[in-house]
Amino acid sequence: TMAAAPEQPNGAMGSMNIENSYHSLPERAEGIILAQTHSETILNERFQATMIADEPCGAQANLFDAFPVLTEARRKTIVTAMYLSIAAILGTFLRIAMAQLFGDACANPGTVGWLKASSPLCVTKDGSSEREGGIVFADLPANLLGSFLMGMMQGGMDLDLPVYVPVAWVLPSSFFQKWDIVHTAIKTGFCGSLTTFSSWNSEMVVMTFGTGDVSKTSQVVSAFFGYIVGMETALGSFVFGKTIAIFIHRWASPKDAEEMDSYVVKSEQGVYINHVIPEFERRYLPELNVQHEYHTVTGVEYLDRWRDSTREARRVGNEHLSTLCEIENAMLIKGEPFSKQAEQVAVDQDWDLGALAEWIKCNPRPVPPSEDPSKVSVFFSVTVSSLIFGTVLFALLFGLFYVNGEHAYQVTYRTMIYSACFSPFGVLLRWQLSALNGKLRNIPWVPAGTLLCNVAGSIISIMTIAFELKIGPTGFWLDGTLRALRVGFSGCLTTVSTFVTEVSNLMKSKPRHYRAYLYILMSLGTSGLLASAVYALIVYG
């Protein structure tokens, strides 16, 4: 999973698509569209500012942090990397266990010691030409579970809720909402590593070309449908996860559910609701029909004057809507000055900027929180997170050399541990490459980072399979390294959960929702063709 940037991390992990909907700005307003694209980060900082107590003057350095020379941003990067790595290890173990439970143990009896002979479900197949089937490929169950959990972890903006919360199904007041590092670890690290694009693609390529035995027939038609089944089921699981998150949010927060219903009515009337701005202003300015004691708020008469002067501009399609959003985003969220052009439009349209300034003076904006994660919890200090990761890594290395028997299931366990050792490298590379999303000059809507990870990981994965078939069994360290590269590194470098998140976001960009299908074709087509060429060259060359 690409996190989305780091998966919004994952996402997360994906940016909100804001084209041509009642929740969006006019398409021509490029500056505001950019501001809205980054608004989730801004709102997350503001959300945490309301939940983290102010530090006392002269507060001492955190006793649990042995790295005082690091900047706060660098500390957060290090801590995030530690928890991403741990989450990737857990996701890899669960993916391997699910593959064994649903099919691998049926294909290779006796290789999994913790499964009794009658325990495997025998649902999936590995896609080799020696065994018919493979449409229900080995990692399909893991892809479905990871995509479902990714849908559950979406925030208020991603679910088009009028209220911003980092994780929609959790109560807004919960301490979990401010653990943004954990959100990234779950979405980008765990879900992204539980799902794998490379193994899915590799099994379809092997079904198409076989394993080098020319007497076996190709399953090219089955492979084609394997791509379709894998895409549709993962996307459906993601949408189901989002639906469950919305249901829990409405059940747990009746007030927000009431606002959402009013939000829909106002949107149908053509009123634009800027759900980026703070809660009170978000409800008051478009006159949402929700229960709130507006008259008891200090200085509300100033906000009333601002609303009256901008009422006409607050409608979808108004030529000055983008400028209005620029001003409100700058003053109500960032506390920064807006452009001279926006000021001139406000003067020409007789918007009461003075009233908005007086409102802010009566209701000051929260101070943005420190980026130092250790101020949220001691577990987010560099020292503690490094110790936790070091303990996990030591346990893996100990298991790698302790489990060294020749029995089939011992080899399986050892390979699982070895694969988990490679998983942090894959997830951290994907996390960093997610910075490329939206950076292609001519096609910025393409998540270039995720696409690059999925294509590169698919090529590496198929190369390891081809080399295994070409050279045959040699011994644990060579065979195990090839499998660890495939299962651990490539499996965590590639992601289905982030992929379907990005596809889902592109599908909301009407009338350009066809871009979602172009992105699917680009990802599956490029990965499939390049992996096929590499595989055929090595196995049959």
C-alpha positions in Angstrom: 0.0 0.0 0.0 1.1 3.4 -1.0 0.3 5.3 1.4 -1.0 7.4 0.0 1.9 9.8 0.9 2.9 8.5 3.7 -0.4 5.8 3.8 -2.3 8.6 4.7 -0.2 7.4 4.7 -1.2 5.0 4.0 -2.4 8.0 3.5 -2.2 6.9 3.3 -2.8 7.4 2.2 -5.0 9.1 -1.1 -5.9 12.8 -1.7 -9.6 13.8 -1.9 -10.9 14.2 -5.4 -12.7 17.5 -5.7 -13.7 17.9 -9.3 -17.2 18.9 -10.3 -19.3 18.0 -7.2 -21.2 20.0 -4.6 -18.3 19.3 -2.3 -15.8 20.8 -4.7 -14.6 24.2 -6.0 -15.0 25.4 -9.6 -12.5 23.6 -11.9 -10.8 26.8 -13.0 -9.7 27.7 -9.4 -6.3 26.0 -9.5 -4.9 27.7 -6.5 -7.8 26.7 -4.3 -7.9 23.2 -5.7 -4.3 22.9 -4.6 -5.3 24.2 -1.1 -8.1 21.7 -0.9 -5.9 18.8 -1.9 -3.6 19.6 1.0 -6.4 20.5 3.4 -6.5 17.1 5.1 -2.9 17.7 6.5 -3.9 21.1 7.6 -7.0 19.9 9.3 -5.2 17.0 11.0 -2.8 19.5 12.6 -5.8 21.7 13.6 -7.7 18.7 15.0 -4.7 17.6 17.1 -4.2 21.2 18.3 -7.6 21.0 20.0 -6.7 17.7 21.7 -3.1 18.3 22.9 -2.6 20.3 26.0 -0.4 23.4 25.7 3.2 22.9 26.9 4.2 25.0 29.9 6.7 27.7 29.5 10.3 26.4 29.8 9.2 22.7 29.4 12.1 20.3 29.7 13.1 17.9 26.9 11.4 14.5 26.9 13.3 12.2 29.2 12.6 9.2 26.9 14.2 10.9 23.9 17.9 10.4 23.6 18.2 12.4 20.4 17.7 16.0 21.3 19.7 17.3 18.3 17.1 16.0 15.8 14.5 18.4 14.5 10.9 17.7 15.4 10.0 16.9 11.8 13.0 14.5 11.6 11.9 12.8 14.8 8.5 12.2 13.5 9.9 10.7 10.3 12.1 8.3 12.3 9.2 7.3 14.6 6.9 6.8 11.6 9.5 4.6 9.9 9.9 2.4 13.0 6.1 1.8 13.3 5.7 1.3 9.5 8.3 -1.4 9.7 6.7 -3.2 12.6 3.3 -3.0 10.9 4.7 -4.3 7.6 6.2 -7.3 9.5 2.8 -8.1 11.0 1.1 -7.7 7.7 3.5 -10.0 6.0 3.1 -12.7 8.6 -0.7 -12.5 8.3 -0.6 -12.6 4.5 1.6 -15.7 4.5 -0.6 -17.4 7.1 -3.8 -16.7 5.1 -2.2 -18.0 1.9 -1.3 -21.2 3.8 -4.7 -21.5 5.4 -6.7 -21.0 2.2 -4.7 -23.1 -0.2 -0.9 -23.5 0.1 -1.2 -26.2 2.7 -3.5 -28.1 0.4 -0.9 -27.9 -2.5 2.0 -28.9 -0.2 0.7 -31.1 2.6 2.8 -31.3 5.7 4.6 -28.0 5.2 2.6 -26.0 7.7 3.0 -27.5 11.2 0.3 -25.4 12.9 -2.4 -26.7 10.4 -3.9 -30.1 10.9 -4.5 -32.2 7.9 -8.2 -31.4 8.0 -7.8 -27.7 8.7 -6.8 -26.1 5.4 -9.8 -24.6 3.5 -8.4 -25.4 0.0 -10.0 -22.3 -1.6 -7.1 -20.8 -3.5 -4.6 -22.2 -6.0 -1.1 -21.0 -6.9 -1.8 -20.5 -10.6 0.8 -23.0 -12.0 -0.1 -24.9 -15.1 0.4 -28.2 -13.2 -2.8 -27.4 -11.2 -6.0 -26.2 -13.0 -7.4 -23.1 -11.6 -5.8 -20.0 -10.1 -8.4 -17.4 -10.7 -8.9 -17.5 -7.0 -5.2 -16.9 -6.5 -3.3 -17.5 -3.3 -3.2 -14.0 -1.9 -6.8 -13.1 -2.9 -8.1 -13.5 0.7 -5.4 -11.3 2.1 -6.1 -8.6 -0.6 -9.8 -8.7 0.3 -9.1 -8.3 4.1 -6.5 -5.6 3.6 -8.8 -3.6 1.2 -11.7 -3.9 3.7 -9.6 -2.6 6.6 -8.3 0.2 4.4 -11.9 1.3 3.7 -12.6 1.1 7.5 -9.7 3.4 8.2 -10.8 6.3 5.9 -11.3 9.7 7.3 -14.3 12.1 7.2 -13.1 13.9 4.1 -12.5 10.6 2.2 -16.1 9.5 3.0 -17.6 12.9 2.1 -18.7 13.5 5.6 -19.4 17.1 6.6 -17.2 16.6 9.7 -13.5 16.1 9.6 -12.1 13.3 11.7 -8.9 11.3 10.8 -10.7 7.9 11.3 -14.4 8.1 10.7 -15.6 5.1 12.7 -13.8 6.2 15.9 -15.4 8.8 18.1 -14.1 12.3 17.4 -13.1 12.7 21.1 -11.1 9.4 21.2 -7.4 9.6 21.9 -6.9 7.4 18.9 -7.8 10.3 16.6 -4.6 12.1 17.4 -2.3 9.1 16.8 -1.6 10.0 13.2 1.6 7.9 13.2 -0.5 4.8 14.1 -3.0 5.7 11.3 -0.1 5.8 8.8 1.3 2.5 10.2 -2.1 0.8 9.8 -2.9 2.0 6.4 0.5 2.2 4.7 2.3 -0.4 6.7 -0.2 -3.1 7.8 -2.9 -2.9 5.1 -0.3 -2.1 2.3 1.8 -5.1 3.3 -1.1 -7.4 4.0 -2.2 -6.9 0.4 0.2 -7.5 -2.5 0.0 -6.5 -6.1 3.1 -8.3 -7.2 2.1 -11.9 -6.1 -1.3 -11.4 -7.8 0.3 -10.3 -11.0 3.0 -13.0 -10.9 0.5 -15.8 -10.5 -1.4 -14.5 -13.5 1.8 -14.5 -15.6 2.7 -18.0 -14.5 -0.8 -19.2 -15.5 -0.3 -17.6 -18.9 3.1 -19.0 -19.7 3.4 -22.1 -17.5 6.5 -23.2 -15.6 8.7 -24.2 -18.5 7.1 -27.5 -19.3 5.9 -27.2 -22.9 3.6 -30.2 -22.5 1.4 -28.2 -20.2 -1.3 -25.9 -21.7 -1.6 -22.2 -21.1 -4.4 -20.8 -18.9 -4.4 -17.4 -20.6 -8.2 -17.0 -20.4 -8.2 -17.9 -16.7 -5.4 -15.4 -16.1 -7.4 -12.7 -17.8 -10.4 -13.4 -15.6 -8.0 -13.6 -12.6 -7.1 -9.9 -13.2 -10.8 -9.0 -13.3 -11.8 -11.0 -10.3 -8.8 -9.6 -8.3 -9.7 -6.0 -9.2 -13.4 -6.2 -8.7 -13.3 -8.1 -5.4 -10.7 -5.9 -3.8 -12.5 -2.7 -4.9 -15.8 -4.2 -3.6 -14.1 -5.0 -0.2 -12.8 -1.4 0.0 -16.2 0.1 -0.6 -17.8 -2.3 1.9 -15.2 -1.2 4.5 -16.1 2.5 3.8 -19.8 1.7 4.1 -19.3 0.0 7.5 -17.2 3.1 8.7 -20.1 5.5 7.7 -22.7 3.3 9.4 -20.6 3.2 12.7 -20.0 7.0 12.5 -23.7 7.7 12.1 -24.6 5.3 14.9 -22.0 6.7 17.3 -22.4 10.4 16.4 -26.1 11.2 16.0 -25.3 14.9 15.9 -23.0 14.5 12.9 -25.6 12.3 11.2 -28.1 15.1 11.5 -25.6 17.5 10.1 -24.9 15.1 7.2 -28.6 14.9 6.3 -28.8 18.7 6.3 -25.6 18.8 4.3 -27.1 16.7 1.6 -30.2 18.9 1.4 -28.2 22.1 1.1 -25.9 20.6 -1.5 -29.0 19.6 -3.6 -30.1 23.2 -3.4 -26.8 24.3 -4.9 -25.3 25.7 -1.7 -21.6 25.0 -1.4 -20.4 23.7 2.0 -16.8 24.1 2.7 -16.1 21.2 5.0 -12.5 22.2 5.3 -13.2 25.1 7.7 -13.8 24.7 11.4 -16.9 23.0 12.8 -18.9 26.0 13.9 -18.3 28.1 10.7 -18.9 25.0 8.6 -22.4 24.7 10.0 -23.3 28.3 10.5 -22.2 29.9 7.1 -24.4 27.6 4.9 -27.2 27.7 7.5 -27.3 24.0 8.1 -30.4 22.9 10.0 -28.7 21.4 13.0 -29.3 21.9 16.7 -26.8 24.4 18.0 -27.1 27.4 20.3 -25.7 29.9 17.9 -26.8 32.9 19.9 -24.6 32.0 22.9 -21.3 32.1 20.9 -19.3 35.3 21.5 -19.2 37.6 18.5 -21.5 35.6 16.3 -23.0 38.9 15.0 -19.8 39.4 13.1 -20.0 36.0 11.5 -23.6 36.8 10.6 -22.5 40.0 8.8 -19.8 38.0 6.9 -22.4 35.4 5.9 -24.9 38.0 4.7 -22.3 39.7 2.6 -21.1 36.5 0.9 -24.4 34.6 0.6 -24.7 34.8 -3.2 -21.0 33.8 -3.7 -21.6 30.7 -1.6 -23.4 28.9 -4.3 -22.0 26.2 -6.7 -21.1 27.7 -10.0 -20.6 31.3 -8.7 -17.6 32.8 -10.4 -16.2 34.1 -7.1 -16.7 30.9 -5.0 -13.0 29.9 -5.4 -11.9 33.3 -4.1 -14.3 33.1 -1.1 -12.9 29.7 -0.2 -9.3 31.0 -0.5 -10.1 33.8 2.0 -11.9 31.6 4.5 -9.3 28.9 4.3 -6.5 31.4 4.8 -8.2 33.2 7.7 -10.1 30.4 9.5 -7.6 27.6 9.1 -4.1 28.8 8.4 -4.2 32.2 10.0 -2.3 33.5 7.0 -2.9 36.5 4.7 -4.6 35.8 1.4 -3.6 37.1 -2.0 -4.0 40.6 -3.2 -6.2 39.4 -6.0 -8.6 37.8 -3.5 -8.6 41.0 -1.5 -9.5 43.0 -4.6 -12.4 40.7 -5.4 -13.7 41.0 -1.8 -13.6 44.8 -2.0 -15.3 44.8 -5.4 -18.1 42.4 -4.2 -18.5 44.4 -0.9 -17.7 41.4 1.3 -17.4 42.4 4.9 -13.8 41.4 5.6 -13.8 43.5 8.7 -16.6 41.5 10.2 -14.7 38.2 9.5 -11.5 39.7 11.2 -13.6 40.7 14.2 -15.0 37.2 14.5 -11.6 35.7 14.5 -10.5 38.2 17.1 -13.3 37.1 19.3 -12.6 33.4 18.6 -8.8 32.9 18.2 -7.5 30.0 16.1 -5.8 27.2 18.0 -2.1 27.2 18.0 -0.8 24.4 15.6 0.7 21.5 17.6 4.3 20.6 17.8 5.5 18.1 15.2 7.4 16.3 17.9 5.5 13.0 18.2 6.7 12.3 21.7 4.5 15.1 23.0 1.5 12.9 22.0 2.7 9.7 23.7 6.0 8.4 25.1 5.6 5.5 22.7 6.1 8.0 19.9 9.6 9.1 21.1 12.6 8.1 18.9 14.1 6.1 21.8 11.1 4.0 22.7 10.0 3.4 19.1 13.5 2.3 18.2 13.7 0.0 21.1 10.4 -1.6 20.1 11.5 -2.1 16.5 14.9 -3.4 17.7 13.2 -6.0 19.9 11.0 -7.2 17.0 14.1 -7.3 14.7 16.1 -9.3 17.3 13.2 -11.8 17.6 13.2 -12.3 13.8 16.9 -12.8 13.6 16.8 -15.2 16.6 14.0 -17.2 15.0 15.8 -17.2 11.6 18.8 -19.0 13.1 17.0 -21.0 15.8 14.5 -22.6 13.4 17.0 -24.4 11.2 15.7 -28.0 10.9 15.2 -29.9 7.7 11.6 -30.8 8.2 9.2 -29.3 5.6 7.2 -27.2 8.1 10.5 -25.9 9.7 11.7 -24.7 6.3 8.3 -23.0 5.9 8.6 -21.2 9.2 12.1 -20.2 8.5 11.1 -18.8 5.1 8.3 -16.8 6.7 10.7 -15.3 9.2 13.2 -14.5 6.5 10.5 -12.9 4.4 9.4 -10.7 7.3 13.0 -9.5 7.6 12.8 -8.0 4.1 9.4 -6.4 4.6 10.6 -3.1 6.2 12.7 -2.3 3.2 9.7 -2.7 0.8 7.3 -0.6 2.9 9.7 2.2 3.6 10.6 2.4 -0.1 6.9 2.6 -1.0 6.4 5.2 1.7 9.1 7.4 0.2 8.1 6.9 -3.4 4.5 8.0 -2.5 5.9 11.5 -2.7 5.8 11.1 -6.5 2.0 10.9 -6.5 0.6 13.8 -8.4 4.0 14.9 -9.7 3.7 13.9 -13.3 3.5 17.2 -15.2 1.1 16.3 -18.0 -1.0 13.8 -16.1 -0.9 14.9 -12.4 -4.0 12.7 -11.6 -1.9 9.6 -12.0 -0.5 8.3 -8.6 3.0 7.9 -10.1 4.6 6.6 -6.9 2.1 3.8 -6.4 2.3 2.9 -10.1 6.1 2.8 -10.0 6.1 0.6 -6.9 3.5 -1.9 -8.3 5.3 -2.2 -11.6 8.8 -2.5 -10.2 7.7 -4.9 -7.5 5.9 -7.1 -10.0 9.1 -7.3 -12.1 11.2 -8.3 -9.1 8.6 -10.8 -8.0 8.4 -12.6 -11.4 12.2 -12.6 -11.7 12.6 -14.5 -8.5 10.0 -17.1 -9.7 11.8 -17.4 -13.0 15.2 -17.9 -11.4 13.8 -20.5 -9.0 12.4 -22.5 -12.0 15.6 -22.0 -14.0 18.2 -23.1 -11.4 16.1 -25.5 -9.4 16.5 -26.2 -5.6 19.9 -25.3 -4.2 19.6 -24.8 -0.5 17.9 -22.6 2.0 19.9 -19.4 1.7 19.6 -19.0 -2.1 16.1 -20.4 -2.3 15.0 -18.6 0.8 16.5 -15.3 -0.3 14.6 -15.5 -3.6 11.4 -16.2 -1.8 12.0 -13.5 0.8 12.6 -11.0 -2.0 9.3 -12.1 -3.6 7.1 -12.4 -0.5 8.8 -9.9 1.9 10.3 -7.1 -0.2 8.1 -7.2 -3.4 5.0 -8.1 -1.4 5.4 -4.9 0.8 6.7 -2.7 -2.0 3.5 -3.3 -4.0 0.0 -2.7 -2.6 -3.6 -3.4 -3.5 -5.2 -1.5 -0.7 -3.7 1.8 -1.7 -4.3 1.0 -5.3 -8.0 0.5 -4.9 -8.2 3.6 -2.7 -6.8 5.7 -5.5 -9.1 4.0 -8.0 -12.1 4.8 -5.8 -11.0 8.5 -5.5 -10.7 8.8 -9.3 -14.1 7.3 -9.8 -15.6 10.3 -7.8 -14.0 12.8 -10.2 -17.1 13.1 -12.5 -17.2 13.6 -15.4 -13.6 12.4 -15.6 -14.2 9.2 -13.7 -12.9 7.3 -16.8 -9.5 8.1 -15.4 -10.0 5.4 -12.8 -10.3 2.8 -15.6 -7.3 4.3 -17.4 -5.3 4.0 -14.2 -6.4 0.3 -13.8 -5.3 -0.4 -17.3 -2.0 1.4 -16.9 -1.3 -0.6 -13.7 -2.4 -4.1 -14.7 -1.3 -3.7 -18.3 2.2 -2.3 -17.7 2.9 -4.8 -14.9 1.5 -7.7 -16.8 3.3 -7.0 -20.0 6.7 -6.2 -18.5 6.5 -9.1 -16.1 5.5 -11.5 -19.0 8.5 -10.3 -21.1 11.0 -10.8 -18.2 9.5 -14.2 -17.3 9.4 -15.6 -20.8 13.0 -14.4 -21.4 14.4 -16.1 -18.3 12.4 -19.3 -18.4 12.2 -19.9 -22.2 15.1 -17.9 -23.4 
